[in-house]
């Protein structure tokens, strides 16, 4: 399960994104970080352009 799916279903706190980033960096995964985290392009843009907090706010709007 990707970071986004687990976060949206309240299985992990947002701060766990750092663990996923580290795991991706140490893995042989051929996918991009965005794909590894399960983010779409808009979410990635907000994260890169603004901040972790902006991404968290965007994801929080999608929570079940």
PyMOL commands that set and color helices and strands:
alter all, ss='L'
color gray80, all
select helices_A, chain A and resi 3-8+14-26+33-37+41-49+52-60
alter helices_A, ss='H'
color red, helices_A
deselect
rebuild
show_as cartoon
